[in-house]
Amino acid sequence: MKALVTGASGFVGNYLVRLLRNLEWDVTGLDLRPSTACQRNIVCDLTRLTPSKLGNRKYDAVFH
């Protein structure tokens, strides 16, 4: 399963990323700074997110 987690480097997001990784999810973090717990990161302001920053990747779940 693939997940996009907004706020991945924050307090709650960090715990969520670690939980999903323990459940063997492929996690992409989206935040103003990269999360060390994620396999890949999208570093940007959520209000300025464009489809090109997401690429062609499909997600099974988005956690906001």
Residue pairs with C-beta under 8 A, 6 or more apart in sequence:
1 24
1 25
1 26
1 60
1 61
2 25
2 26
2 27
2 28
2 57
2 58
2 59
2 60
2 61
3 20
3 25
3 26
3 27
3 28
3 59
3 60
3 61
3 62
3 63
4 28
4 30
4 54
4 59
4 61
4 62
4 63
5 13
5 16
5 17
5 20
5 27
5 28
5 29
5 30
5 35
5 38
5 62
5 63
6 13
6 30
6 31
6 46
6 62
6 63
6 64
7 13
7 30
7 31
7 64
8 14
8 16
8 17
8 27
8 29
8 30
8 31
8 35
8 37
8 38
8 41
9 29
9 31
9 32
9 33
9 34
9 35
10 31
13 29
13 31
13 35
13 63
14 35
14 37
16 63
17 27
17 29
17 35
17 37
17 38
18 37
20 27
21 27
21 37
21 39
26 39
27 37
27 38
27 39
28 38
28 39
28 40
28 41
28 42
28 57
28 59
29 35
29 37
29 38
29 40
29 41
29 42
30 41
30 42
30 44
30 46
30 49
31 41
31 43
32 43
32 44
32 45
33 43
34 41
34 43
35 41
42 49
42 53
42 54
44 53
